[in-house]
Amino acid sequence: MQLVSYSPIWDQAAIYYGIPPQDLQWIGNMYYITFFVLAPFCIKPLLVRLDLSLHLIGVISAIGAWIIWIGGQSYLMTMIGLFIIGISDAMILIVPVCNQNVHYEVLSEKWFSIFERLLATSLGSFFQYIGMAFAYGFSSFYFKITDEQSVVNTKIEEMNLMIAIFNTVGAILLLMFLRNRPPHPASNSDNIVKDTIWKSTVKMLTKEESVIDLMALGIFIGLGWVYTTIISFEMYPYGYTQAEVAINGTVYQISGVAVGLWASMKLDSQAKQGIQPDYDRYIKIFTTIGMITLIFEAFVIEYLGFWMLLFVNFAMGVGLNSFYPIAIQAYVEKLYPATELVLVTGLLCLANVFIIKLK
């Protein structure tokens, strides 16, 4: 949340830490690099004991957030805190994955019936977007362009304290309520023999269709994630106010969540009727919308009024965010019986690398 929270106040946040504005991007890069390096090593613990793994990462994430707050204006302490948070997110981002066709999931299969799992998986995936929308909107309205730097410094410390508290509450909820499985699991997935981690990795990296899907989906996911952090840079030069930037950024996130959940329910309904969910059609529609609106905005943004730009960002949110869990579903089904955590880890690692290149 730190990087998203700082996006609307980029220059002031750089002054707060006493660094050049371009160096502030390493707050995000630390997170992305940590995920890329550590996520492959998180697969085995999650497969062995999901509950204990998530209990641990909840505590680790809270510790990282408190280090950032305690460190105050220390850029080094912030980077250390983000490294620790990155360790936890290396696990948490890959948890809500599933394979509708073969009835096997890491989290949602244990708690939901087969006809509810795509929606459950989408909720697990989209909650990160809701958190990002909240962080972006809060930061945009909490800070004012007219604030003096001393006021900005105080507000940044208050915001970091709130983030630490939210992380702590999340850790407590994980410790209190998350179990490895319910008393009566929703499926017999434990009896399904999956490929080993190594065999799944080889399959992911050597099958031609898998490599093409990996590249295409990873780039789209990375593009959707990075747009949130650059929307303020895109709008401020054309005279948009901080409130207008905040509204556009929030609409971009929420539109993807709303339409993505709608699509998930439609696909669950197909499964309930005994029809193979039509993942490809939704993926093609969403990604086409995303690319058309992205190119359109790049060429005409300086001529767009607020309401037209809001519509464009709504459409872009639908195009770049809605397809995320649906694309994961389709990808892991193609490589069955590969281990889903391996495939999703590879996909998200590529997305993180693409984000670093874009920035």
QUIZIGI-V873898 format. One record per pair of residues at least 24 apart in sequence whose ideal C-beta (glycine too) atoms are under 10 Angstrom apart, sorted by sequence separation. I is the first residue (numbers start at 1). GAP is how many residues later the second one is. If there is no record, write none. Layout:
I GAP
I GAP
This chain:
3 24
4 24
60 24
61 24
63 24
64 24
96 24
97 24
98 24
135 24
138 24
228 24
292 24
293 24
2 25
3 25
60 25
61 25
63 25
64 25
96 25
138 25
227 25
228 25
290 25
291 25
293 25
294 25
2 26
3 26
60 26
61 26
62 26
95 26
96 26
98 26
227 26
260 26
289 26
290 26
293 26
294 26
3 27
60 27
61 27
96 27
97 27
135 27
259 27
289 27
290 27
292 27
293 27
324 27
2 28
3 28
57 28
60 28
61 28
96 28
97 28
135 28
224 28
289 28
290 28
291 28
2 29
3 29
59 29
60 29
95 29
96 29
224 29
289 29
290 29
291 29
57 30
58 30
60 30
61 30
95 30
96 30
256 30
259 30
289 30
290 30
56 31
57 31
60 31
61 31
93 31
96 31
135 31
288 31
289 31
290 31
56 32
57 32
60 32
92 32
93 32
96 32
134 32
224 32
286 32
287 32
290 32
57 33
58 33
285 33
286 33
287 33
289 33
290 33
54 34
57 34
58 34
256 34
285 34
286 34
289 34
53 35
56 35
57 35
93 35
131 35
286 35
287 35
92 36
286 36
287 36
54 37
285 37
286 37
53 38
54 38
57 38
285 38
286 38
53 39
89 39
131 39
283 39
284 39
282 40
283 40
286 40
287 40
27 41
50 41
54 41
282 41
283 41
286 41
53 42
283 43
279 44
282 44
283 44
38 45
42 45
46 45
50 45
281 45
282 45
41 46
42 46
45 46
46 46
280 46
283 46
39 47
42 47
43 47
279 47
280 47
282 47
283 47
27 48
30 48
31 48
34 48
38 48
39 48
42 48
43 48
46 48
278 48
279 48
282 48
283 48
26 49
30 49
33 49
34 49
37 49
38 49
41 49
42 49
46 49
277 49
279 49
29 50
30 50
33 50
34 50
36 50
37 50
38 50
39 50
40 50
41 50
42 50
279 50
280 50
24 51
27 51
30 51
31 51
34 51
35 51
38 51
39 51
42 51
43 51
279 51
23 52
26 52
27 52
30 52
31 52
34 52
35 52
38 52
39 52
42 52
277 52
278 52
279 52
26 53
29 53
30 53
33 53
34 53
37 53
38 53
42 53
54 53
277 53
17 54
24 54
27 54
28 54
31 54
32 54
34 54
35 54
36 54
39 54
40 54
279 54
17 55
18 55
27 55
30 55
31 55
34 55
35 55
39 55
255 55
259 55
263 55
279 55
16 56
17 56
18 56
19 56
26 56
30 56
34 56
35 56
50 56
255 56
258 56
259 56
262 56
277 56
16 57
17 57
18 57
32 57
50 57
260 57
276 57
15 58
17 58
31 58
35 58
248 58
251 58
252 58
255 58
256 58
259 58
260 58
264 58
267 58
16 59
17 59
31 59
35 59
47 59
51 59
247 59
251 59
255 59
258 59
259 59
263 59
267 59
17 60
46 60
50 60
251 60
252 60
253 60
254 60
255 60
256 60
257 60
258 60
259 60
262 60
263 60
14 61
17 61
46 61
240 61
248 61
251 61
252 61
255 61
256 61
257 61
260 61
261 61
264 61
2 62
16 62
17 62
244 62
247 62
248 62
251 62
252 62
255 62
256 62
259 62
260 62
263 62
264 62
267 62
2 63
43 63
220 63
224 63
227 63
234 63
238 63
239 63
247 63
250 63
251 63
252 63
254 63
255 63
256 63
258 63
259 63
260 63
263 63
1 64
223 64
234 64
237 64
238 64
240 64
248 64
249 64
252 64
253 64
255 64
256 64
257 64
258 64
259 64
260 64
261 64
237 65
238 65
241 65
244 65
248 65
251 65
252 65
255 65
256 65
257 65
260 65
264 65
2 66
217 66
220 66
224 66
235 66
238 66
240 66
244 66
247 66
248 66
251 66
252 66
255 66
256 66
260 66
216 67
220 67
223 67
227 67
234 67
250 67
254 67
255 67
256 67
257 67
111 68
223 68
248 68
249 68
252 68
253 68
256 68
110 69
117 69
235 69
240 69
248 69
252 69
110 70
111 70
112 70
116 70
117 70
217 70
220 70
224 70
227 70
107 71
110 71
111 71
216 71
220 71
223 71
235 71
238 71
109 72
110 72
114 72
113 73
114 73
107 74
111 74
112 74
113 74
235 74
110 75
111 75
112 75
234 75
2 76
109 76
110 76
109 77
110 77
85 78
92 78
108 78
109 78
235 78
2 79
3 79
81 79
88 79
109 79
110 79
234 79
2 80
73 80
109 80
110 80
72 81
105 81
109 81
78 82
85 82
92 82
105 82
231 82
2 83
73 83
81 83
88 83
103 83
104 83
106 83
1 84
72 84
73 84
103 84
104 84
105 84
72 85
103 85
104 85
231 85
103 86
104 86
227 86
69 87
102 87
69 88
72 88
104 88
68 89
69 89
71 89
103 89
227 89
228 89
69 90
70 90
99 90
102 90
104 90
227 90
69 91
70 91
98 91
145 91
68 92
69 92
102 92
136 92
140 92
224 92
228 92
68 93
69 93
99 93
132 93
135 93
136 93
139 93
223 93
224 93
227 93
228 93
66 94
69 94
70 94
226 94
227 94
65 95
66 95
68 95
69 95
99 95
129 95
133 95
136 95
224 95
225 95
65 96
68 96
69 96
129 96
132 96
136 96
145 96
146 96
223 96
224 96
225 96
65 97
66 97
67 97
128 97
132 97
145 97
223 97
224 97
65 98
66 98
69 98
144 98
145 98
222 98
224 98
65 99
66 99
68 99
129 99
143 99
144 99
220 99
221 99
224 99
225 99
64 100
65 100
220 100
221 100
224 100
63 101
65 101
66 101
140 101
141 101
220 101
62 102
65 102
66 102
140 102
141 102
221 102
61 103
62 103
64 103
65 103
139 103
140 103
143 103
220 103
221 103
62 104
63 104
140 104
142 104
220 104
61 105
62 105
63 105
65 105
140 105
141 105
61 106
62 106
65 106
137 106
140 106
141 106
217 106
221 106
60 107
61 107
62 107
139 107
140 107
217 107
220 107
221 107
59 108
62 108
63 108
138 108
140 108
58 109
59 109
61 109
62 109
136 109
137 109
140 109
141 109
218 109
58 110
61 110
62 110
136 110
137 110
139 110
140 110
217 110
58 111
60 111
216 111
217 111
58 112
59 112
62 112
136 112
137 112
138 112
58 113
59 113
61 113
133 113
136 113
137 113
217 113
218 113
57 114
58 114
135 114
136 114
137 114
213 114
217 114
56 115
58 115
59 115
216 115
55 116
58 116
59 116
133 116
134 116
136 116
137 116
54 117
57 117
58 117
132 117
133 117
136 117
137 117
213 117
214 117
56 118
132 118
133 118
135 118
213 118
55 119
56 119
133 119
134 119
54 120
55 120
58 120
132 120
133 120
134 120
54 121
55 121
132 121
133 121
210 121
213 121
214 121
131 122
133 122
209 122
213 122
51 123
55 123
129 123
130 123
133 123
225 123
51 124
54 124
129 124
130 124
133 124
210 124
7 125
53 125
54 125
128 125
129 125
209 125
210 125
222 125
226 125
13 126
52 126
54 126
129 126
209 126
221 126
222 126
225 126
226 126
229 126
1 127
4 127
5 127
8 127
51 127
53 127
126 127
129 127
130 127
204 127
207 127
221 127
224 127
225 127
4 128
7 128
8 128
50 128
51 128
52 128
126 128
129 128
204 128
207 128
210 128
218 128
222 128
223 128
226 128
230 128
3 129
4 129
5 129
6 129
7 129
8 129
50 129
51 129
128 129
214 129
218 129
221 129
222 129
225 129
226 129
229 129
230 129
1 130
4 130
5 130
6 130
8 130
9 130
13 130
50 130
51 130
126 130
127 130
213 130
217 130
218 130
221 130
222 130
225 130
226 130
229 130
1 131
4 131
5 131
8 131
9 131
12 131
49 131
50 131
126 131
129 131
204 131
207 131
217 131
218 131
219 131
220 131
221 131
222 131
223 131
224 131
226 131
227 131
3 132
4 132
7 132
8 132
48 132
125 132
126 132
200 132
203 132
214 132
215 132
218 132
219 132
222 132
223 132
226 132
1 133
2 133
4 133
5 133
6 133
7 133
8 133
9 133
12 133
16 133
210 133
214 133
217 133
218 133
221 133
222 133
225 133
226 133
1 134
4 134
5 134
8 134
9 134
15 134
123 134
126 134
203 134
204 134
213 134
216 134
217 134
218 134
219 134
220 134
221 134
222 134
1 135
4 135
5 135
8 135
9 135
12 135
122 135
125 135
126 135
200 135
203 135
204 135
214 135
215 135
218 135
219 135
222 135
223 135
9 136
12 136
16 136
17 136
202 136
203 136
210 136
214 136
218 136
222 136
1 137
2 137
5 137
6 137
8 137
12 137
15 137
16 137
123 137
200 137
201 137
214 137
218 137
1 138
5 138
9 138
11 138
15 138
16 138
122 138
123 138
126 138
199 138
200 138
201 138
204 138
219 138
12 139
13 139
16 139
17 139
122 139
125 139
199 139
200 139
203 139
204 139
215 139
219 139
12 140
13 140
16 140
122 140
195 140
199 140
200 140
202 140
203 140
11 141
12 141
16 141
122 141
123 141
195 141
197 141
198 141
200 141
201 141
204 141
205 141
119 142
122 142
194 142
195 142
196 142
197 142
200 142
201 142
204 142
9 143
12 143
13 143
119 143
121 143
122 143
194 143
195 143
196 143
199 143
200 143
204 143
12 144
119 144
120 144
192 144
193 144
194 144
195 144
197 144
198 144
201 144
118 145
119 145
122 145
192 145
194 145
197 145
200 145
201 145
9 146
118 146
119 146
122 146
194 146
196 146
200 146
9 147
47 147
117 147
118 147
119 147
121 147
194 147
195 147
116 148
118 148
119 148
120 148
194 148
197 148
116 149
118 149
119 149
6 150
9 150
47 150
118 150
119 150
5 151
117 151
118 151
116 152
118 152
6 153
44 153
115 153
118 153
2 154
5 154
43 154
114 154
115 154
117 154
5 155
113 155
115 155
116 155
112 156
115 156
116 156
2 157
5 157
40 157
43 157
114 157
115 157
1 158
2 158
5 158
43 158
114 158
115 158
1 159
113 159
118 159
1 161
2 161
40 161
118 161
1 162
1 165
1 166
100 167
100 168
100 170
101 170
100 171
101 175
100 176
101 176
100 177
101 178
100 179
133 184
129 188
132 189
32 190
129 192
32 193
129 193
32 194
126 195
129 195
125 196
126 196
128 196
28 197
28 198
126 198
125 199
126 199
122 200
125 200
28 201
124 201
125 201
27 202
122 202
123 202
122 203
125 203
25 204
121 204
122 204
120 205
121 205
119 206
122 206
118 207
121 207
122 207
118 208
121 208
118 211
117 212
10 219
125 219
10 220
4 221
7 221
7 222
10 222
6 223
7 223
8 223
9 223
10 223
4 224
7 224
8 224
105 224
3 225
4 225
7 225
11 225
3 226
6 226
7 226
10 226
8 227
98 227
105 227
8 228
97 228
101 228
104 228
96 229
99 229
100 229
101 229
98 230
99 230
100 230
102 230
97 231
98 231
99 231
101 231
102 231
109 231
96 232
97 232
99 232
100 232
101 232
104 232
9 233
99 233
100 233
101 233
104 233
106 233
8 234
94 234
97 234
98 234
99 234
102 234
106 234
97 235
98 235
101 235
102 235
104 235
105 235
106 235
99 236
104 236
8 237
99 237
7 238
8 238
99 238
102 238
106 238
99 239
8 241
99 241
7 242
98 242
97 243
97 244
99 244
4 245
94 246
95 246
97 246
98 246
94 247
97 247
94 248
96 248
97 248
4 249
94 249
95 249
91 250
94 250
97 250
93 251
94 251
97 251
93 252
94 252
94 253
91 254
94 254
90 255
93 255
94 255
90 258
93 258
89 259
90 259
93 259
90 262
86 266
47 292
47 293
47 294
46 295
47 295
43 296
43 297
44 297
43 298
42 299
43 299
46 299
40 301
43 301
39 302
40 302
43 302
42 303
41 304
39 305
40 305
39 306
40 306
39 307
36 309
39 309
40 309
35 310
39 310
38 311
36 312
37 312
35 313
36 313
39 313
35 314
36 314
36 315
37 315
32 316
35 316
36 316
32 317
35 317
36 317
34 318
35 318
32 319
33 319
36 319
32 320
33 320
35 320
36 320
31 321
32 321
32 322
29 323
32 323
33 323
28 324
31 324
32 324
29 326
28 327
29 327
32 327
28 328
29 330
25 331
28 331
26 333
25 334
22 337
3 356
